[in-house]
Amino acid sequence: MLYWAVIFFVVAIIAGVFGFGGIASASAGIAQILFVIFLVLFVVALLARVLRKV
């Protein structure tokens, strides 16, 4: 999922450089959402691992 967030971020940067504002903002929004989902899943996995050892 982090891979897709980076891909959308790169697409947003490239679209922004070439002046496609709508595509850039949409790609940046998708990248932010995917990154937040990745962080939440990462924290849940860490907590599950810690609690499993207890």
mmCIF file of the N, C-alpha and C atoms, coordinates in Angstrom:
data_MODEL
# 
_entry.id   MODEL 
# 
loop_
_atom_site.group_PDB 
_atom_site.id 
_atom_site.type_symbol 
_atom_site.label_atom_id 
_atom_site.label_alt_id 
_atom_site.label_comp_id 
_atom_site.label_asym_id 
_atom_site.label_entity_id 
_atom_site.label_seq_id 
_atom_site.pdbx_PDB_ins_code 
_atom_site.Cartn_x 
_atom_site.Cartn_y 
_atom_site.Cartn_z 
_atom_site.occupancy 
_atom_site.B_iso_or_equiv 
_atom_site.pdbx_formal_charge 
_atom_site.auth_seq_id 
_atom_site.auth_comp_id 
_atom_site.auth_asym_id 
_atom_site.auth_atom_id 
_atom_site.pdbx_PDB_model_num 
ATOM 1   N N  . MET A 1 1  ? 0.820  -1.184  0.000   1.00 0.00 ? 1  MET A N  1 
ATOM 2   C CA . MET A 1 1  ? 0.000  0.000   0.000   1.00 0.00 ? 1  MET A CA 1 
ATOM 3   C C  . MET A 1 1  ? 0.868  1.254   0.000   1.00 0.00 ? 1  MET A C  1 
ATOM 4   N N  . LEU A 1 2  ? 1.984  1.178   0.689   1.00 0.00 ? 2  LEU A N  1 
ATOM 5   C CA . LEU A 1 2  ? 2.905  2.309   0.669   1.00 0.00 ? 2  LEU A CA 1 
ATOM 6   C C  . LEU A 1 2  ? 3.435  2.532   -0.744  1.00 0.00 ? 2  LEU A C  1 
ATOM 7   N N  . TYR A 1 3  ? 3.617  1.444   -1.484  1.00 0.00 ? 3  TYR A N  1 
ATOM 8   C CA . TYR A 1 3  ? 4.072  1.531   -2.876  1.00 0.00 ? 3  TYR A CA 1 
ATOM 9   C C  . TYR A 1 3  ? 3.092  2.365   -3.704  1.00 0.00 ? 3  TYR A C  1 
ATOM 10  N N  . TRP A 1 4  ? 1.792  2.092   -3.550  1.00 0.00 ? 4  TRP A N  1 
ATOM 11  C CA . TRP A 1 4  ? 0.790  2.828   -4.322  1.00 0.00 ? 4  TRP A CA 1 
ATOM 12  C C  . TRP A 1 4  ? 0.722  4.287   -3.896  1.00 0.00 ? 4  TRP A C  1 
ATOM 13  N N  . ALA A 1 5  ? 0.915  4.562   -2.618  1.00 0.00 ? 5  ALA A N  1 
ATOM 14  C CA . ALA A 1 5  ? 0.918  5.947   -2.160  1.00 0.00 ? 5  ALA A CA 1 
ATOM 15  C C  . ALA A 1 5  ? 2.065  6.715   -2.808  1.00 0.00 ? 5  ALA A C  1 
ATOM 16  N N  . VAL A 1 6  ? 3.228  6.078   -2.892  1.00 0.00 ? 6  VAL A N  1 
ATOM 17  C CA . VAL A 1 6  ? 4.380  6.726   -3.535  1.00 0.00 ? 6  VAL A CA 1 
ATOM 18  C C  . VAL A 1 6  ? 4.125  6.930   -5.025  1.00 0.00 ? 6  VAL A C  1 
ATOM 19  N N  . ILE A 1 7  ? 3.513  5.939   -5.678  1.00 0.00 ? 7  ILE A N  1 
ATOM 20  C CA . ILE A 1 7  ? 3.203  6.071   -7.110  1.00 0.00 ? 7  ILE A CA 1 
ATOM 21  C C  . ILE A 1 7  ? 2.267  7.255   -7.348  1.00 0.00 ? 7  ILE A C  1 
ATOM 22  N N  . PHE A 1 8  ? 1.194  7.372   -6.556  1.00 0.00 ? 8  PHE A N  1 
ATOM 23  C CA . PHE A 1 8  ? 0.270  8.488   -6.734  1.00 0.00 ? 8  PHE A CA 1 
ATOM 24  C C  . PHE A 1 8  ? 0.938  9.814   -6.407  1.00 0.00 ? 8  PHE A C  1 
ATOM 25  N N  . PHE A 1 9  ? 1.853  9.827   -5.450  1.00 0.00 ? 9  PHE A N  1 
ATOM 26  C CA . PHE A 1 9  ? 2.588  11.045  -5.126  1.00 0.00 ? 9  PHE A CA 1 
ATOM 27  C C  . PHE A 1 9  ? 3.457  11.482  -6.306  1.00 0.00 ? 9  PHE A C  1 
ATOM 28  N N  . VAL A 1 10 ? 4.127  10.530  -6.930  1.00 0.00 ? 10 VAL A N  1 
ATOM 29  C CA . VAL A 1 10 ? 4.964  10.841  -8.096  1.00 0.00 ? 10 VAL A CA 1 
ATOM 30  C C  . VAL A 1 10 ? 4.106  11.345  -9.250  1.00 0.00 ? 10 VAL A C  1 
ATOM 31  N N  . VAL A 1 11 ? 2.960  10.710  -9.465  1.00 0.00 ? 11 VAL A N  1 
ATOM 32  C CA . VAL A 1 11 ? 2.042  11.166  -10.523 1.00 0.00 ? 11 VAL A CA 1 
ATOM 33  C C  . VAL A 1 11 ? 1.573  12.583  -10.228 1.00 0.00 ? 11 VAL A C  1 
ATOM 34  N N  . ALA A 1 12 ? 1.295  12.889  -8.972  1.00 0.00 ? 12 ALA A N  1 
ATOM 35  C CA . ALA A 1 12 ? 0.859  14.241  -8.604  1.00 0.00 ? 12 ALA A CA 1 
ATOM 36  C C  . ALA A 1 12 ? 1.955  15.262  -8.873  1.00 0.00 ? 12 ALA A C  1 
ATOM 37  N N  . ILE A 1 13 ? 3.192  14.918  -8.559  1.00 0.00 ? 13 ILE A N  1 
ATOM 38  C CA . ILE A 1 13 ? 4.303  15.852  -8.806  1.00 0.00 ? 13 ILE A CA 1 
ATOM 39  C C  . ILE A 1 13 ? 4.492  16.082  -10.298 1.00 0.00 ? 13 ILE A C  1 
ATOM 40  N N  . ILE A 1 14 ? 4.473  15.011  -11.077 1.00 0.00 ? 14 ILE A N  1 
ATOM 41  C CA . ILE A 1 14 ? 4.652  15.142  -12.527 1.00 0.00 ? 14 ILE A CA 1 
ATOM 42  C C  . ILE A 1 14 ? 3.510  15.943  -13.143 1.00 0.00 ? 14 ILE A C  1 
ATOM 43  N N  . ALA A 1 15 ? 2.276  15.660  -12.721 1.00 0.00 ? 15 ALA A N  1 
ATOM 44  C CA . ALA A 1 15 ? 1.126  16.401  -13.249 1.00 0.00 ? 15 ALA A CA 1 
ATOM 45  C C  . ALA A 1 15 ? 1.206  17.877  -12.855 1.00 0.00 ? 15 ALA A C  1 
ATOM 46  N N  . GLY A 1 16 ? 1.664  18.146  -11.638 1.00 0.00 ? 16 GLY A N  1 
ATOM 47  C CA . GLY A 1 16 ? 1.813  19.532  -11.198 1.00 0.00 ? 16 GLY A CA 1 
ATOM 48  C C  . GLY A 1 16 ? 2.860  20.285  -12.001 1.00 0.00 ? 16 GLY A C  1 
ATOM 49  N N  . VAL A 1 17 ? 3.951  19.606  -12.329 1.00 0.00 ? 17 VAL A N  1 
ATOM 50  C CA . VAL A 1 17 ? 5.021  20.242  -13.112 1.00 0.00 ? 17 VAL A CA 1 
ATOM 51  C C  . VAL A 1 17 ? 4.513  20.612  -14.503 1.00 0.00 ? 17 VAL A C  1 
ATOM 52  N N  . PHE A 1 18 ? 3.699  19.746  -15.091 1.00 0.00 ? 18 PHE A N  1 
ATOM 53  C CA . PHE A 1 18 ? 3.198  20.000  -16.439 1.00 0.00 ? 18 PHE A CA 1 
ATOM 54  C C  . PHE A 1 18 ? 1.922  20.841  -16.456 1.00 0.00 ? 18 PHE A C  1 
ATOM 55  N N  . GLY A 1 19 ? 1.434  21.251  -15.294 1.00 0.00 ? 19 GLY A N  1 
ATOM 56  C CA . GLY A 1 19 ? 0.317  22.177  -15.240 1.00 0.00 ? 19 GLY A CA 1 
ATOM 57  C C  . GLY A 1 19 ? -1.063 21.546  -15.200 1.00 0.00 ? 19 GLY A C  1 
ATOM 58  N N  . PHE A 1 20 ? -1.157 20.269  -14.927 1.00 0.00 ? 20 PHE A N  1 
ATOM 59  C CA . PHE A 1 20 ? -2.459 19.620  -14.825 1.00 0.00 ? 20 PHE A CA 1 
ATOM 60  C C  . PHE A 1 20 ? -2.894 19.649  -13.364 1.00 0.00 ? 20 PHE A C  1 
ATOM 61  N N  . GLY A 1 21 ? -3.486 20.760  -12.963 1.00 0.00 ? 21 GLY A N  1 
ATOM 62  C CA . GLY A 1 21 ? -3.821 20.975  -11.558 1.00 0.00 ? 21 GLY A CA 1 
ATOM 63  C C  . GLY A 1 21 ? -4.846 20.003  -11.011 1.00 0.00 ? 21 GLY A C  1 
ATOM 64  N N  . GLY A 1 22 ? -5.871 19.684  -11.789 1.00 0.00 ? 22 GLY A N  1 
ATOM 65  C CA . GLY A 1 22 ? -6.911 18.777  -11.308 1.00 0.00 ? 22 GLY A CA 1 
ATOM 66  C C  . GLY A 1 22 ? -6.390 17.382  -11.073 1.00 0.00 ? 22 GLY A C  1 
ATOM 67  N N  . ILE A 1 23 ? -5.600 16.893  -12.004 1.00 0.00 ? 23 ILE A N  1 
ATOM 68  C CA . ILE A 1 23 ? -5.021 15.558  -11.865 1.00 0.00 ? 23 ILE A CA 1 
ATOM 69  C C  . ILE A 1 23 ? -4.036 15.534  -10.704 1.00 0.00 ? 23 ILE A C  1 
ATOM 70  N N  . ALA A 1 24 ? -3.275 16.603  -10.565 1.00 0.00 ? 24 ALA A N  1 
ATOM 71  C CA . ALA A 1 24 ? -2.284 16.674  -9.486  1.00 0.00 ? 24 ALA A CA 1 
ATOM 72  C C  . ALA A 1 24 ? -2.963 16.650  -8.123  1.00 0.00 ? 24 ALA A C  1 
ATOM 73  N N  . SER A 1 25 ? -4.025 17.410  -7.966  1.00 0.00 ? 25 SER A N  1 
ATOM 74  C CA . SER A 1 25 ? -4.678 17.442  -6.653  1.00 0.00 ? 25 SER A CA 1 
ATOM 75  C C  . SER A 1 25 ? -5.389 16.126  -6.355  1.00 0.00 ? 25 SER A C  1 
ATOM 76  N N  . ALA A 1 26 ? -5.969 15.501  -7.372  1.00 0.00 ? 26 ALA A N  1 
ATOM 77  C CA . ALA A 1 26 ? -6.631 14.212  -7.165  1.00 0.00 ? 26 ALA A CA 1 
ATOM 78  C C  . ALA A 1 26 ? -5.609 13.145  -6.785  1.00 0.00 ? 26 ALA A C  1 
ATOM 79  N N  . SER A 1 27 ? -4.491 13.112  -7.471  1.00 0.00 ? 27 SER A N  1 
ATOM 80  C CA . SER A 1 27 ? -3.452 12.133  -7.168  1.00 0.00 ? 27 SER A CA 1 
ATOM 81  C C  . SER A 1 27 ? -2.853 12.368  -5.782  1.00 0.00 ? 27 SER A C  1 
ATOM 82  N N  . ALA A 1 28 ? -2.666 13.613  -5.418  1.00 0.00 ? 28 ALA A N  1 
ATOM 83  C CA . ALA A 1 28 ? -2.130 13.922  -4.092  1.00 0.00 ? 28 ALA A CA 1 
ATOM 84  C C  . ALA A 1 28 ? -3.115 13.502  -3.005  1.00 0.00 ? 28 ALA A C  1 
ATOM 85  N N  . GLY A 1 29 ? -4.397 13.708  -3.247  1.00 0.00 ? 29 GLY A N  1 
ATOM 86  C CA . GLY A 1 29 ? -5.412 13.288  -2.281  1.00 0.00 ? 29 GLY A CA 1 
ATOM 87  C C  . GLY A 1 29 ? -5.441 11.784  -2.099  1.00 0.00 ? 29 GLY A C  1 
ATOM 88  N N  . ILE A 1 30 ? -5.362 11.053  -3.193  1.00 0.00 ? 30 ILE A N  1 
ATOM 89  C CA . ILE A 1 30 ? -5.335 9.584   -3.128  1.00 0.00 ? 30 ILE A CA 1 
ATOM 90  C C  . ILE A 1 30 ? -4.081 9.118   -2.400  1.00 0.00 ? 30 ILE A C  1 
ATOM 91  N N  . ALA A 1 31 ? -2.948 9.742   -2.680  1.00 0.00 ? 31 ALA A N  1 
ATOM 92  C CA . ALA A 1 31 ? -1.698 9.365   -2.019  1.00 0.00 ? 31 ALA A CA 1 
ATOM 93  C C  . ALA A 1 31 ? -1.790 9.600   -0.509  1.00 0.00 ? 31 ALA A C  1 
ATOM 94  N N  . GLN A 1 32 ? -2.399 10.698  -0.099  1.00 0.00 ? 32 GLN A N  1 
ATOM 95  C CA . GLN A 1 32 ? -2.542 10.979  1.331   1.00 0.00 ? 32 GLN A CA 1 
ATOM 96  C C  . GLN A 1 32 ? -3.435 9.944   2.006   1.00 0.00 ? 32 GLN A C  1 
ATOM 97  N N  . ILE A 1 33 ? -4.537 9.596   1.368   1.00 0.00 ? 33 ILE A N  1 
ATOM 98  C CA . ILE A 1 33 ? -5.457 8.606   1.933   1.00 0.00 ? 33 ILE A CA 1 
ATOM 99  C C  . ILE A 1 33 ? -4.766 7.259   2.072   1.00 0.00 ? 33 ILE A C  1 
ATOM 100 N N  . LEU A 1 34 ? -4.068 6.832   1.033   1.00 0.00 ? 34 LEU A N  1 
ATOM 101 C CA . LEU A 1 34 ? -3.379 5.543   1.083   1.00 0.00 ? 34 LEU A CA 1 
ATOM 102 C C  . LEU A 1 34 ? -2.287 5.536   2.146   1.00 0.00 ? 34 LEU A C  1 
ATOM 103 N N  . PHE A 1 35 ? -1.591 6.649   2.312   1.00 0.00 ? 35 PHE A N  1 
ATOM 104 C CA . PHE A 1 35 ? -0.542 6.722   3.318   1.00 0.00 ? 35 PHE A CA 1 
ATOM 105 C C  . PHE A 1 35 ? -1.115 6.623   4.722   1.00 0.00 ? 35 PHE A C  1 
ATOM 106 N N  . VAL A 1 36 ? -2.232 7.278   4.958   1.00 0.00 ? 36 VAL A N  1 
ATOM 107 C CA . VAL A 1 36 ? -2.872 7.213   6.274   1.00 0.00 ? 36 VAL A CA 1 
ATOM 108 C C  . VAL A 1 36 ? -3.346 5.790   6.549   1.00 0.00 ? 36 VAL A C  1 
ATOM 109 N N  . ILE A 1 37 ? -3.937 5.139   5.557   1.00 0.00 ? 37 ILE A N  1 
ATOM 110 C CA . ILE A 1 37 ? -4.374 3.748   5.726   1.00 0.00 ? 37 ILE A CA 1 
ATOM 111 C C  . ILE A 1 37 ? -3.178 2.858   6.035   1.00 0.00 ? 37 ILE A C  1 
ATOM 112 N N  . PHE A 1 38 ? -2.064 3.081   5.335   1.00 0.00 ? 38 PHE A N  1 
ATOM 113 C CA . PHE A 1 38 ? -0.854 2.311   5.594   1.00 0.00 ? 38 PHE A CA 1 
ATOM 114 C C  . PHE A 1 38 ? -0.391 2.505   7.034   1.00 0.00 ? 38 PHE A C  1 
ATOM 115 N N  . LEU A 1 39 ? -0.370 3.741   7.503   1.00 0.00 ? 39 LEU A N  1 
ATOM 116 C CA . LEU A 1 39 ? 0.075  4.008   8.875   1.00 0.00 ? 39 LEU A CA 1 
ATOM 117 C C  . LEU A 1 39 ? -0.826 3.332   9.901   1.00 0.00 ? 39 LEU A C  1 
ATOM 118 N N  . VAL A 1 40 ? -2.126 3.390   9.690   1.00 0.00 ? 40 VAL A N  1 
ATOM 119 C CA . VAL A 1 40 ? -3.063 2.756   10.618  1.00 0.00 ? 40 VAL A CA 1 
ATOM 120 C C  . VAL A 1 40 ? -2.836 1.250   10.656  1.00 0.00 ? 40 VAL A C  1 
ATOM 121 N N  . LEU A 1 41 ? -2.718 0.626   9.493   1.00 0.00 ? 41 LEU A N  1 
ATOM 122 C CA . LEU A 1 41 ? -2.491 -0.814  9.448   1.00 0.00 ? 41 LEU A CA 1 
ATOM 123 C C  . LEU A 1 41 ? -1.147 -1.194  10.064  1.00 0.00 ? 41 LEU A C  1 
ATOM 124 N N  . PHE A 1 42 ? -0.141 -0.354  9.892   1.00 0.00 ? 42 PHE A N  1 
ATOM 125 C CA . PHE A 1 42 ? 1.170  -0.608  10.475  1.00 0.00 ? 42 PHE A CA 1 
ATOM 126 C C  . PHE A 1 42 ? 1.107  -0.570  12.001  1.00 0.00 ? 42 PHE A C  1 
ATOM 127 N N  . VAL A 1 43 ? 0.418  0.423   12.539  1.00 0.00 ? 43 VAL A N  1 
ATOM 128 C CA . VAL A 1 43 ? 0.289  0.533   13.997  1.00 0.00 ? 43 VAL A CA 1 
ATOM 129 C C  . VAL A 1 43 ? -0.510 -0.648  14.546  1.00 0.00 ? 43 VAL A C  1 
ATOM 130 N N  . VAL A 1 44 ? -1.578 -1.038  13.860  1.00 0.00 ? 44 VAL A N  1 
ATOM 131 C CA . VAL A 1 44 ? -2.371 -2.187  14.305  1.00 0.00 ? 44 VAL A CA 1 
ATOM 132 C C  . VAL A 1 44 ? -1.517 -3.448  14.305  1.00 0.00 ? 44 VAL A C  1 
ATOM 133 N N  . ALA A 1 45 ? -0.703 -3.635  13.278  1.00 0.00 ? 45 ALA A N  1 
ATOM 134 C CA . ALA A 1 45 ? 0.165  -4.815  13.213  1.00 0.00 ? 45 ALA A CA 1 
ATOM 135 C C  . ALA A 1 45 ? 1.198  -4.804  14.343  1.00 0.00 ? 45 ALA A C  1 
ATOM 136 N N  . LEU A 1 46 ? 1.753  -3.635  14.636  1.00 0.00 ? 46 LEU A N  1 
ATOM 137 C CA . LEU A 1 46 ? 2.712  -3.542  15.743  1.00 0.00 ? 46 LEU A CA 1 
ATOM 138 C C  . LEU A 1 46 ? 2.050  -3.863  17.074  1.00 0.00 ? 46 LEU A C  1 
ATOM 139 N N  . LEU A 1 47 ? 0.866  -3.325  17.302  1.00 0.00 ? 47 LEU A N  1 
ATOM 140 C CA . LEU A 1 47 ? 0.154  -3.599  18.547  1.00 0.00 ? 47 LEU A CA 1 
ATOM 141 C C  . LEU A 1 47 ? -0.214 -5.077  18.666  1.00 0.00 ? 47 LEU A C  1 
ATOM 142 N N  . ALA A 1 48 ? -0.621 -5.672  17.556  1.00 0.00 ? 48 ALA A N  1 
ATOM 143 C CA . ALA A 1 48 ? -0.969 -7.104  17.584  1.00 0.00 ? 48 ALA A CA 1 
ATOM 144 C C  . ALA A 1 48 ? 0.256  -7.937  17.919  1.00 0.00 ? 48 ALA A C  1 
ATOM 145 N N  . ARG A 1 49 ? 1.404  -7.556  17.393  1.00 0.00 ? 49 ARG A N  1 
ATOM 146 C CA . ARG A 1 49 ? 2.622  -8.316  17.676  1.00 0.00 ? 49 ARG A CA 1 
ATOM 147 C C  . ARG A 1 49 ? 3.035  -8.189  19.134  1.00 0.00 ? 49 ARG A C  1 
ATOM 148 N N  . VAL A 1 50 ? 2.926  -6.967  19.676  1.00 0.00 ? 50 VAL A N  1 
ATOM 149 C CA . VAL A 1 50 ? 3.280  -6.743  21.066  1.00 0.00 ? 50 VAL A CA 1 
ATOM 150 C C  . VAL A 1 50 ? 2.321  -7.499  21.995  1.00 0.00 ? 50 VAL A C  1 
ATOM 151 N N  . LEU A 1 51 ? 1.032  -7.421  21.714  1.00 0.00 ? 51 LEU A N  1 
ATOM 152 C CA . LEU A 1 51 ? 0.049  -8.090  22.556  1.00 0.00 ? 51 LEU A CA 1 
ATOM 153 C C  . LEU A 1 51 ? 0.124  -9.603  22.445  1.00 0.00 ? 51 LEU A C  1 
ATOM 154 N N  . ARG A 1 52 ? 0.552  -10.121 21.315  1.00 0.00 ? 52 ARG A N  1 
ATOM 155 C CA . ARG A 1 52 ? 0.666  -11.558 21.133  1.00 0.00 ? 52 ARG A CA 1 
ATOM 156 C C  . ARG A 1 52 ? 1.795  -12.133 21.992  1.00 0.00 ? 52 ARG A C  1 
ATOM 157 N N  . LYS A 1 53 ? 2.839  -11.335 22.224  1.00 0.00 ? 53 LYS A N  1 
ATOM 158 C CA . LYS A 1 53 ? 3.973  -11.800 23.027  1.00 0.00 ? 53 LYS A CA 1 
ATOM 159 C C  . LYS A 1 53 ? 3.667  -11.807 24.511  1.00 0.00 ? 53 LYS A C  1 
ATOM 160 N N  . VAL A 1 54 ? 2.673  -11.041 24.935  1.00 0.00 ? 54 VAL A N  1 
ATOM 161 C CA . VAL A 1 54 ? 2.352  -10.926 26.370  1.00 0.00 ? 54 VAL A CA 1 
ATOM 162 C C  . VAL A 1 54 ? 1.619  -12.121 26.885  1.00 0.00 ? 54 VAL A C  1 
# 
